[in-house]
């Protein structure tokens, strides 16, 4: 069985549509009290007619005796769930009574005999006799107190006999609802909205502020604490070389020079020759001293030193791979020194070239330095911003960027590009914007008087002047504020509590710091400000 809940405002057509759309053939309509369907008996005849037409069995469930009575008259089964559980109990105690419905004359219908009345007239008479609609008004934000209809209680109905018991419970329930409505209307709903317009005046500070890493918030010195942040970085960038020239370049590389001759160190002069097995000569680029060998248990353990060498001649022929043995022609061949001093390379010799090669022009070098500096500046700016906490502010002019060094490698490689090495530093002096706000608020209140407070303000910063050596920063500000006199809200709430509208004017007159007060009482029937402080809402503008 499927239950369909009927809303109070549902029209008969809407209910019939719900029955048609229901999947089950057994349907129970749950109808609330004072539903729109209960205004006419013909609505229930229409429900039964449509249900029979589509082959569905419809019953009605409602706590409203009026609804169940109309349902039974139309041939629909009905039940009151509130009394269904107690029905058998009462019937076991008291014999069922025959319920007699006293007909009341309605219009001209009382002049006709029941047998002579047309069917339509009978329905109309029954509907007029049984309908008991009650108008329900929904409460709004501002509404009039609805008229409460208290049911007439027949104390004879208190005897547990059939439908009389139902009426007793209905009467008690209605009385409880009425008492609850009165309580809510008198104790819960009333409230007062108080709108206060405080006396106002303008405040301003248009001058400079000092931000110092050793300072504190001081309205006499107009200073706030500051903090210095800095970042340092270097980059190696490559740029295209547009010049062309005929060049001869010698291959370069590194070798390890060994001493297995004696424990005495051996100096070797710049341009000392080292020769490969196939006769290629490489020269030391600077003088070195080969450390002495170690003598352990009478055995010589050779020592070594790394040195840079350059090919004796330019060209790609000297671009060679690792060499196991470089001899030193400066020592006489066949002597012990010639055999005991030697070199070895583990890497390649490279760079040997003869021909046309790209080189950076003066314009290329100048442009490369500028671009490298800009790129490094942008990178440092990002690093600095990520380092500074969000609560700190950097005003225009509070940063410094300086290039520490720039080196240009004028030798363009095979890709016709040359390198620029740049190193730079960026610094900033920052302060907390909240510190500046607190300083300016304190200053304008100091100028206006302690009985004022700042309601709103605008703040603009100017171009700063900076001294990184001392960690100081001065910057102009344009601060404009609206100040209002302080209002004792707690005292005002006590002054207003329980006052009538006529008493409010006298209570509010001459209050310090207040320009005007507007009091709104709600709901409309409330004539006094509630006594409870929670019911008095105060807004200061």
RODO-2510 file (C-alpha; in nm, 4 decimals, decimal comma):
residues 541
     n   res          X          Y          Z
     1     x     0,0000     0,0000     0,0000
     2     x     0,1345     0,3463    -0,0889
     3     x     0,0729     0,6510     0,1293
     4     x     0,0374     0,9919    -0,0366
     5     x     0,0684     1,2984     0,1868
     6     x    -0,1726     1,5743     0,0883
     7     x    -0,0693     1,9359     0,1464
     8     x    -0,3222     2,1757     0,2985
     9     x    -0,3293     2,3897    -0,0163
    10     x    -0,3480     2,1028    -0,2713
    11     x    -0,6383     2,1398    -0,5158
    12     x    -0,8491     1,8331    -0,5984
    13     x    -0,6951     1,8139    -0,9462
    14     x    -0,3451     1,7908    -0,7957
    15     x    -0,4521     1,5076    -0,5612
    16     x    -0,6191     1,3125    -0,8453
    17     x    -0,2995     1,3504    -1,0507
    18     x    -0,0921     1,2043    -0,7614
    19     x    -0,3300     0,9045    -0,7443
    20     x    -0,3034     0,8449    -1,1185
    21     x     0,0784     0,8633    -1,1122
    22     x     0,1086     0,6251    -0,8132
    23     x     0,2399     0,2763    -0,8963
    24     x     0,0324     0,0865    -0,6356
    25     x    -0,3399     0,0120    -0,6697
    26     x    -0,3979     0,0424    -0,2922
    27     x    -0,3501     0,4065    -0,1887
    28     x    -0,3982     0,5861     0,1423
    29     x    -0,4315     0,9645     0,1355
    30     x    -0,2870     1,1265     0,4492
    31     x    -0,4901     1,4485     0,4845
    32     x    -0,3933     1,7163     0,7455
    33     x    -0,6388     1,9235     0,9446
    34     x    -0,8051     2,2152     0,7676
    35     x    -0,6947     2,0889     0,4244
    36     x    -0,8488     2,2556     0,1204
    37     x    -1,0025     1,9254     0,0078
    38     x    -1,2271     1,9261     0,3168
    39     x    -1,4135     2,2383     0,2039
    40     x    -1,6525     2,0390    -0,0166
    41     x    -1,8144     1,6918    -0,0082
    42     x    -1,8099     1,6912    -0,3876
    43     x    -1,4279     1,6726    -0,3728
    44     x    -1,4487     1,3289    -0,2105
    45     x    -1,7146     1,2101    -0,4610
    46     x    -1,4781     1,3181    -0,7390
    47     x    -1,1893     1,1288    -0,5767
    48     x    -1,3947     0,8085    -0,5552
    49     x    -1,5207     0,8458    -0,9137
    50     x    -1,1699     0,8871    -1,0564
    51     x    -1,0249     0,6077    -0,8413
    52     x    -1,2956     0,3670    -0,9537
    53     x    -1,2400     0,4681    -1,3166
    54     x    -0,8716     0,3658    -1,3066
    55     x    -0,9304     0,0620    -1,0848
    56     x    -0,7566     0,1864    -0,7696
    57     x    -0,8710     0,1482    -0,4100
    58     x    -0,8401     0,4755    -0,2181
    59     x    -0,8778     0,5274     0,1579
    60     x    -0,8335     0,8395     0,3705
    61     x    -0,6284     0,8803     0,6903
    62     x    -0,6757     1,2013     0,8904
    63     x    -0,6877     1,3320     1,2477
    64     x    -0,9635     1,5703     1,1359
    65     x    -1,3059     1,4120     1,2101
    66     x    -1,4582     1,6421     0,9525
    67     x    -1,2354     1,4901     0,6803
    68     x    -1,3046     1,1307     0,7831
    69     x    -1,6789     1,1955     0,8021
    70     x    -1,6917     1,3382     0,4476
    71     x    -1,4826     1,0442     0,3236
    72     x    -1,7246     0,7895     0,4656
    73     x    -2,0232     0,9771     0,3146
    74     x    -1,8635     0,9572    -0,0316
    75     x    -1,8028     0,5832     0,0026
    76     x    -1,4269     0,6044     0,0737
    77     x    -1,2833     0,4120     0,3665
    78     x    -1,1363     0,6394     0,6355
    79     x    -0,9508     0,6125     0,9633
    80     x    -0,8335     0,8506     1,2382
    81     x    -0,4864     0,7138     1,3435
    82     x    -0,4943     0,9082     1,6700
    83     x    -0,8002     0,7245     1,8029
    84     x    -0,7612     0,3938     1,6197
    85     x    -0,5562     0,2418     1,9017
    86     x    -0,8105     0,3333     2,1738
    87     x    -1,1256     0,2530     1,9787
    88     x    -1,1488    -0,1091     2,0952
    89     x    -1,0704    -0,0166     2,4550
    90     x    -1,3629     0,2223     2,4781
    91     x    -1,5999    -0,0097     2,2953
    92     x    -1,5238    -0,2853     2,5469
    93     x    -1,6251    -0,0576     2,8345
    94     x    -1,9212     0,1330     2,6940
    95     x    -2,1741    -0,0043     2,4519
    96     x    -2,1528     0,1567     2,1093
    97     x    -2,3915     0,4466     2,0735
    98     x    -2,5874     0,5398     1,7691
    99     x    -2,4572     0,8778     1,6468
   100     x    -2,7441     1,0945     1,5407
   101     x    -2,6851     1,3910     1,3151
   102     x    -2,9318     1,6689     1,3782
   103     x    -3,0360     1,8324     1,0539
   104     x    -3,0381     2,2091     1,0557
   105     x    -3,2629     2,3979     0,8147
   106     x    -3,0560     2,5640     0,5429
   107     x    -3,2296     2,8205     0,3277
   108     x    -3,5318     2,6804     0,1518
   109     x    -3,4195     2,3205     0,1991
   110     x    -3,5986     2,2921     0,5359
   111     x    -3,9356     2,3246     0,3588
   112     x    -3,8789     2,0050     0,1570
   113     x    -3,9045     1,6487     0,2750
   114     x    -3,5732     1,4568     0,2546
   115     x    -3,7216     1,2163     0,0021
   116     x    -3,8288     1,5015    -0,2241
   117     x    -3,4888     1,6794    -0,2289
   118     x    -3,2783     1,6599    -0,5397
   119     x    -2,9400     1,4859    -0,5144
   120     x    -2,7535     1,8135    -0,5744
   121     x    -2,9550     1,9809    -0,2959
   122     x    -2,8777     1,6967    -0,0577
   123     x    -2,5032     1,7340    -0,1282
   124     x    -2,5275     2,1078    -0,0792
   125     x    -2,7165     2,0660     0,2478
   126     x    -2,4717     1,8084     0,3772
   127     x    -2,1779     2,0211     0,2769
   128     x    -2,3212     2,3328     0,4455
   129     x    -2,4033     2,1331     0,7604
   130     x    -2,0703     1,9506     0,7873
   131     x    -1,8156     2,2069     0,6612
   132     x    -1,6302     2,3865     0,9397
   133     x    -1,3428     2,5728     0,7670
   134     x    -1,1013     2,7716     0,9787
   135     x    -0,8915     3,0489     0,8238
   136     x    -0,5215     3,0145     0,8986
   137     x    -0,3002     3,3166     0,8559
   138     x     0,0757     3,2620     0,8125
   139     x     0,2856     3,4881     1,0387
   140     x     0,5108     3,7358     0,8620
   141     x     0,7876     3,9618     0,9862
   142     x     0,5340     4,2361     1,0539
   143     x     0,1849     4,0995     1,1127
   144     x    -0,1230     4,1540     1,3235
   145     x    -0,2017     3,9113     1,6024
   146     x    -0,4507     3,6590     1,4598
   147     x    -0,7805     3,6136     1,6264
   148     x    -0,7744     3,2971     1,8323
   149     x    -1,0919     3,0936     1,8296
   150     x    -1,1236     2,9005     2,1527
   151     x    -1,3426     2,5905     2,1153
   152     x    -1,6507     2,5590     2,3284
   153     x    -1,5961     2,2771     2,5717
   154     x    -1,8895     2,0584     2,6720
   155     x    -1,7811     1,8939     2,9941
   156     x    -2,0315     1,6226     2,9300
   157     x    -1,8023     1,5052     2,6551
   158     x    -1,5383     1,4192     2,9129
   159     x    -1,7200     1,0922     2,9697
   160     x    -1,5479     0,8202     2,7670
   161     x    -1,8262     0,7382     2,5244
   162     x    -1,7553     0,6919     2,1517
   163     x    -1,6830     1,0022     1,9455
   164     x    -1,7307     1,2268     2,2538
   165     x    -1,3885     1,1143     2,3789
   166     x    -1,2342     1,2247     2,0494
   167     x    -1,3871     1,5673     2,0844
   168     x    -1,2487     1,5990     2,4388
   169     x    -0,8959     1,5343     2,3198
   170     x    -0,9404     1,7709     2,0262
   171     x    -1,0626     2,0431     2,2602
   172     x    -0,7679     1,9945     2,4965
   173     x    -0,5233     1,9986     2,2072
   174     x    -0,6768     2,3166     2,0658
   175     x    -0,6576     2,4844     2,4061
   176     x    -0,2890     2,3860     2,4411
   177     x    -0,2127     2,5268     2,0958
   178     x    -0,3915     2,8500     2,1825
   179     x    -0,1931     2,8862     2,5073
   180     x     0,1322     2,8187     2,3182
   181     x     0,0453     3,0825     2,0576
   182     x    -0,0252     3,3391     2,3281
   183     x     0,3028     3,2543     2,5058
   184     x     0,5050     3,2875     2,1844
   185     x     0,3288     3,6123     2,0936
   186     x     0,3897     3,7677     2,4357
   187     x     0,7239     3,6218     2,5514
   188     x     0,9180     3,4871     2,2519
   189     x     0,8470     3,7070     1,9490
   190     x     0,8801     4,0625     2,0876
   191     x     1,2128     4,2295     2,0157
   192     x     1,3488     4,5797     1,9671
   193     x     1,5864     4,6946     1,6929
   194     x     1,7787     5,0066     1,7949
   195     x     1,9688     5,2023     1,5297
   196     x     2,2070     5,4651     1,6719
   197     x     2,3716     5,7398     1,4710
   198     x     2,6779     5,8512     1,6659
   199     x     2,8238     6,1985     1,6451
   200     x     3,1049     6,2044     1,3885
   201     x     3,3991     6,4128     1,2811
   202     x     3,6857     6,3802     1,0318
   203     x     4,0433     6,2889     1,1194
   204     x     4,3509     6,2922     0,8959
   205     x     4,7282     6,2457     0,8870
   206     x     4,9118     6,3475     0,5694
   207     x     5,2824     6,3286     0,6456
   208     x     5,5763     6,0863     0,6566
   209     x     5,6264     5,7749     0,8667
   210     x     5,9603     5,6257     0,9722
   211     x     6,0161     5,2506     0,9418
   212     x     6,3273     5,1470     1,1334
   213     x     6,4575     4,8016     1,2250
   214     x     6,5206     4,9315     1,5806
   215     x     6,1934     5,1295     1,6179
   216     x     5,8588     5,0584     1,7892
   217     x     5,5088     5,1973     1,7277
   218     x     5,5353     5,5537     1,8561
   219     x     5,2780     5,8293     1,7814
   220     x     5,5251     6,0986     1,8875
   221     x     5,8036     5,9879     1,6534
   222     x     5,5499     5,8436     1,4057
   223     x     5,7591     5,5308     1,3701
   224     x     5,6951     5,1609     1,3156
   225     x     5,9328     4,8612     1,3316
   226     x     6,0849     4,7414     1,0029
   227     x     6,2784     4,4401     0,8821
   228     x     6,5503     4,4095     0,6160
   229     x     6,5323     4,1252     0,3622
   230     x     6,7894     4,0400     0,0949
   231     x     6,8716     3,7734    -0,1642
   232     x     7,1930     3,7036    -0,3589
   233     x     7,2193     3,4965    -0,6759
   234     x     7,4436     3,4306    -0,9779
   235     x     7,3675     3,2964    -1,3240
   236     x     7,5667     3,1823    -1,6284
   237     x     7,3826     3,2690    -1,9494
   238     x     7,4704     3,2289    -2,3150
   239     x     7,4016     3,4746    -2,5957
   240     x     7,4548     3,4623    -2,9745
   241     x     7,7767     3,6081    -3,1185
   242     x     7,7149     3,7919    -3,4474
   243     x     8,0779     3,8768    -3,5432
   244     x     8,2919     3,6593    -3,7771
   245     x     8,6726     3,6348    -3,7917
   246     x     8,9589     3,4036    -3,8887
   247     x     9,1003     3,2456    -3,5758
   248     x     9,3593     2,9912    -3,4688
   249     x     9,2957     2,8224    -3,1373
   250     x     9,5097     2,5768    -2,9462
   251     x     9,3689     2,2747    -2,7702
   252     x     9,3799     2,2736    -2,3904
   253     x     9,3376     2,0167    -2,1150
   254     x     9,4745     1,8788    -1,7902
   255     x     9,7397     1,6221    -1,7030
   256     x     9,8663     1,4581    -1,3824
   257     x    10,2444     1,4949    -1,3372
   258     x    10,4130     1,2127    -1,1398
   259     x    10,7377     1,1967    -0,9381
   260     x    10,8752     0,8460    -0,8726
   261     x    11,2373     0,9627    -0,8662
   262     x    11,3079     1,0802    -0,5118
   263     x    11,1570     1,2298    -0,1986
   264     x    11,2749     1,5731    -0,3030
   265     x    11,0185     1,8045    -0,4693
   266     x    11,0820     1,8915    -0,8324
   267     x    10,9925     2,2387    -0,9703
   268     x    10,8846     2,2630    -1,3350
   269     x    10,8811     2,5987    -1,5133
   270     x    10,5959     2,7461    -1,7164
   271     x    10,5965     2,6102    -2,0745
   272     x    10,7683     2,2887    -1,9651
   273     x    10,7060     2,0478    -2,2543
   274     x    10,5120     1,7210    -2,2314
   275     x    10,5165     1,4944    -2,5364
   276     x    10,2684     1,2286    -2,6449
   277     x    10,3871     0,8955    -2,7859
   278     x    10,3156     1,0245    -3,1400
   279     x    10,5183     1,3413    -3,0864
   280     x    10,2511     1,6058    -3,0063
   281     x    10,3790     1,8682    -2,7633
   282     x    10,1742     2,0273    -2,4833
   283     x    10,3104     2,3052    -2,2596
   284     x    10,2469     2,3908    -1,8943
   285     x    10,0383     2,7126    -1,8720
   286     x    10,2082     2,8005    -1,5407
   287     x    10,4947     2,6748    -1,3235
   288     x    10,4350     2,3895    -1,0792
   289     x    10,6249     2,1949    -0,8133
   290     x    10,5865     1,8202    -0,8182
   291     x    10,5869     1,6951    -0,4566
   292     x    10,8506     1,4423    -0,3485
   293     x    10,7847     1,0698    -0,3633
   294     x    10,7300     0,8682    -0,0467
   295     x    10,9802     0,6013     0,0623
   296     x    10,8130     0,3106     0,2409
   297     x    11,0133    -0,0018     0,3370
   298     x    11,2783     0,1043     0,0896
   299     x    11,0235     0,1294    -0,1911
   300     x    10,9418     0,4537    -0,3755
   301     x    10,5713     0,5431    -0,3909
   302     x    10,5203     0,8108    -0,6557
   303     x    10,3475     1,1431    -0,5865
   304     x    10,1521     1,3584    -0,8351
   305     x    10,0036     1,7015    -0,9056
   306     x     9,7418     1,8163    -1,1567
   307     x     9,8414     2,0862    -1,4077
   308     x     9,6877     2,2683    -1,7045
   309     x     9,8505     2,2375    -2,0480
   310     x     9,8031     2,3933    -2,3900
   311     x     9,8944     2,2537    -2,7299
   312     x    10,2179     2,3742    -2,8872
   313     x    10,0343     2,4435    -3,2160
   314     x     9,6772     2,5456    -3,3062
   315     x     9,4373     2,3244    -3,4932
   316     x     9,2057     2,0292    -3,4467
   317     x     9,4920     1,7761    -3,4668
   318     x     9,5633     1,8411    -3,0981
   319     x     9,2064     1,7594    -2,9936
   320     x     9,3023     1,4176    -2,8580
   321     x     9,1661     1,1743    -2,6043
   322     x     9,3257     1,0465    -2,2800
   323     x     9,6989     0,9633    -2,2958
   324     x     9,8643     0,7119    -2,0646
   325     x    10,2171     0,8522    -2,0856
   326     x    10,3531     1,1994    -2,1470
   327     x    10,7354     1,2189    -2,1402
   328     x    10,9265     1,5324    -2,0448
   329     x    11,1799     1,6135    -2,3186
   330     x    11,3553     1,8571    -2,0832
   331     x    11,5080     1,5640    -1,9011
   332     x    11,7814     1,3842    -2,0917
   333     x    11,6451     1,0733    -2,2509
   334     x    11,7811     0,7579    -2,0897
   335     x    11,8574     0,9215    -1,7539
   336     x    11,6753     0,8169    -1,4295
   337     x    11,4872     1,1479    -1,4181
   338     x    11,3581     1,0991    -1,7704
   339     x    11,2132     0,7652    -1,6666
   340     x    11,0849     0,8742    -1,3210
   341     x    10,9091     1,2047    -1,4150
   342     x    10,6106     1,1670    -1,6521
   343     x    10,2524     1,2799    -1,7148
   344     x     9,9117     1,1191    -1,7731
   345     x     9,5778     1,2623    -1,8947
   346     x     9,2436     1,1089    -1,8098
   347     x     9,0317     1,3584    -2,0047
   348     x     9,0252     1,4989    -2,3565
   349     x     9,2311     1,7822    -2,4988
   350     x     8,9905     2,0114    -2,6838
   351     x     8,9431     2,3540    -2,8386
   352     x     9,1972     2,3298    -3,1173
   353     x     9,0662     2,5127    -3,4244
   354     x     9,1833     2,6924    -3,7374
   355     x     8,9364     2,8801    -3,9567
   356     x     8,6457     3,1273    -3,9426
   357     x     8,4659     3,1488    -3,6075
   358     x     8,1903     3,3606    -3,4523
   359     x     8,2871     3,6136    -3,1900
   360     x     8,0883     3,8657    -2,9810
   361     x     8,1011     4,2241    -3,0967
   362     x     8,0978     4,5153    -2,8527
   363     x     7,7247     4,5544    -2,9236
   364     x     7,6694     4,1822    -2,8519
   365     x     7,8539     4,2107    -2,5198
   366     x     7,6628     4,5242    -2,4103
   367     x     7,3260     4,3751    -2,4966
   368     x     7,4168     4,0462    -2,3269
   369     x     7,5126     4,2226    -2,0042
   370     x     7,1842     4,4171    -1,9991
   371     x     6,9737     4,1080    -2,0656
   372     x     7,1641     3,9048    -1,8054
   373     x     7,1132     4,1825    -1,5501
   374     x     6,7382     4,2062    -1,6222
   375     x     6,6935     3,8303    -1,6010
   376     x     6,8843     3,8180    -1,2736
   377     x     6,6813     4,1119    -1,1342
   378     x     6,3493     3,9395    -1,2122
   379     x     6,4689     3,6138    -1,0613
   380     x     6,5870     3,7879    -0,7434
   381     x     6,2583     3,9765    -0,7134
   382     x     6,0628     3,6497    -0,7148
   383     x     6,2975     3,4981    -0,4563
   384     x     6,2697     3,8049    -0,2341
   385     x     5,8880     3,8129    -0,2481
   386     x     5,8646     3,4446    -0,1533
   387     x     6,0987     3,5100     0,1412
   388     x     5,8973     3,8013     0,2859
   389     x     5,5926     3,6999     0,4999
   390     x     5,2495     3,7994     0,3669
   391     x     5,1770     4,0418     0,6525
   392     x     5,4699     4,2626     0,5448
   393     x     5,4346     4,5389     0,2865
   394     x     5,6942     4,6732     0,0427
   395     x     5,6190     5,0248    -0,0835
   396     x     5,7564     5,1749    -0,4049
   397     x     6,1194     5,2735    -0,3645
   398     x     6,1843     5,0350    -0,0745
   399     x     6,3996     4,7908    -0,2757
   400     x     6,7596     4,8049    -0,3961
   401     x     6,9261     4,6020    -0,6726
   402     x     7,3012     4,5912    -0,7300
   403     x     7,5232     4,3879    -0,9646
   404     x     7,8208     4,2450    -0,7775
   405     x     8,0135     4,1231    -1,0836
   406     x     7,9793     4,0372    -1,4522
   407     x     8,2306     3,8373    -1,6579
   408     x     8,2138     3,7817    -2,0327
   409     x     8,3712     3,4814    -2,2057
   410     x     8,4451     3,6183    -2,5553
   411     x     8,5288     3,2748    -2,6938
   412     x     8,2254     3,1577    -2,8859
   413     x     8,1768     2,7849    -2,9059
   414     x     8,0737     2,5699    -3,1979
   415     x     7,7151     2,6867    -3,1435
   416     x     7,8320     3,0482    -3,2051
   417     x     7,7321     3,1542    -2,8535
   418     x     7,9351     3,3222    -2,5815
   419     x     7,8773     3,3186    -2,2069
   420     x     7,8094     3,5912    -1,9495
   421     x     7,8447     3,5234    -1,5778
   422     x     7,6481     3,7637    -1,3540
   423     x     7,6152     3,7913    -0,9764
   424     x     7,3776     4,0386    -0,8066
   425     x     7,1941     4,1161    -0,4824
   426     x     6,8488     4,2577    -0,4101
   427     x     6,7448     4,4042    -0,0750
   428     x     6,4194     4,5416     0,0662
   429     x     6,3027     4,7127     0,3839
   430     x     5,9478     4,6044     0,4706
   431     x     5,7002     4,6746     0,7506
   432     x     5,3684     4,5365     0,8659
   433     x     5,0766     4,7316     0,7200
   434     x     4,8794     4,6520     1,0359
   435     x     5,1448     4,8393     1,2386
   436     x     5,0991     5,1466     1,0177
   437     x     4,7206     5,1246     1,0539
   438     x     4,7461     5,0970     1,4344
   439     x     4,9862     5,3918     1,4438
   440     x     4,7593     5,6156     1,2339
   441     x     4,4426     5,5173     1,4257
   442     x     4,6135     5,5967     1,7555
   443     x     4,7361     5,9291     1,6141
   444     x     4,3966     6,0578     1,4935
   445     x     4,2285     5,9419     1,8179
   446     x     4,5056     6,1174     2,0129
   447     x     4,4328     6,4361     1,8162
   448     x     4,0519     6,4062     1,8478
   449     x     4,0218     6,2702     2,2025
   450     x     3,9926     5,9312     2,3749
   451     x     3,6120     5,9383     2,3555
   452     x     3,6303     5,8787     1,9780
   453     x     3,6820     5,5662     1,7716
   454     x     3,7602     5,5177     1,4013
   455     x     3,4618     5,3862     1,2034
   456     x     3,6230     5,3768     0,8565
   457     x     3,9303     5,5102     0,6795
   458     x     4,1319     5,5285     0,3560
   459     x     4,5104     5,4822     0,3390
   460     x     4,7492     5,5568     0,0510
   461     x     5,1289     5,5138     0,0429
   462     x     5,3774     5,7383    -0,1391
   463     x     5,7287     5,6855    -0,2831
   464     x     5,9771     5,5829    -0,0144
   465     x     6,3280     5,7076     0,0649
   466     x     6,5591     5,4315     0,1811
   467     x     6,8882     5,3992     0,3719
   468     x     7,0033     5,0361     0,3691
   469     x     7,3180     5,1005     0,5686
   470     x     7,1123     5,2210     0,8675
   471     x     6,8118     4,9993     0,7924
   472     x     6,5743     5,2966     0,7768
   473     x     6,2881     5,3853     0,5493
   474     x     6,0695     5,6966     0,5338
   475     x     5,7534     5,7093     0,3273
   476     x     5,4610     5,9535     0,2983
   477     x     5,1020     5,8463     0,3711
   478     x     4,7617     5,9964     0,3010
   479     x     4,5311     5,8803     0,5827
   480     x     4,1710     6,0055     0,6114
   481     x     3,9322     5,8672     0,8739
   482     x     3,5771     5,9128     0,9983
   483     x     3,5622     5,9188     1,3790
   484     x     3,2538     5,8644     1,5934
   485     x     3,2031     5,9228     1,9615
   486     x     3,1935     5,6041     2,1689
   487     x     2,8489     5,4864     2,2838
   488     x     2,7914     5,2901     2,6044
   489     x     2,5809     5,0137     2,4503
   490     x     2,5421     4,8257     2,7800
   491     x     2,4127     5,1333     2,9604
   492     x     2,1854     5,2221     2,6704
   493     x     2,0360     4,8715     2,6677
   494     x     1,9543     4,9013     3,0398
   495     x     1,8043     5,2473     2,9847
   496     x     1,5723     5,1223     2,7082
   497     x     1,4563     4,7942     2,8701
   498     x     1,0830     4,7910     2,9479
   499     x     1,0174     5,1451     2,8190
   500     x     0,7084     5,2350     2,6176
   501     x     0,7286     5,4375     2,2976
   502     x     0,6239     5,7488     2,4839
   503     x     0,8937     5,6972     2,7466
   504     x     1,1683     5,6359     2,4899
   505     x     1,1885     6,0001     2,3790
   506     x     1,2576     6,1179     2,7347
   507     x     1,5049     5,8333     2,8059
   508     x     1,7130     5,8990     2,4926
   509     x     1,7252     6,2768     2,5057
   510     x     2,0621     6,4271     2,5879
   511     x     2,2642     6,1039     2,5693
   512     x     2,6370     6,1833     2,5145
   513     x     2,7891     6,0944     2,1789
   514     x     2,4537     6,0186     2,0127
   515     x     2,3178     6,2228     1,7252
   516     x     1,9942     6,0268     1,6725
   517     x     1,8283     5,7009     1,7777
   518     x     1,5611     5,4980     1,5961
   519     x     1,3771     5,2211     1,7843
   520     x     1,1639     4,9626     1,5999
   521     x     0,9422     4,7244     1,7992
   522     x     0,8366     4,3924     1,6536
   523     x     0,5766     4,2415     1,6102
   524     x     0,3375     4,5253     1,5413
   525     x     0,1299     4,4732     1,8569
   526     x     0,4324     4,5193     2,0853
   527     x     0,4132     4,8566     2,2621
   528     x     0,7124     4,8281     2,4991
   529     x     1,0798     4,7447     2,4652
   530     x     1,1432     4,3895     2,5928
   531     x     1,2975     4,3622     2,9385
   532     x     1,5387     4,0841     2,8380
   533     x     1,8712     4,2286     2,7070
   534     x     1,8909     3,9478     2,4500
   535     x     1,5790     4,0876     2,2823
   536     x     1,7299     4,4360     2,2339
   537     x     1,9540     4,4555     1,9258
   538     x     2,1656     4,7705     1,8980
   539     x     2,3514     4,8819     1,5836
   540     x     2,5800     5,1861     1,5971
   541     x     2,6453     5,3730     1,2730
***
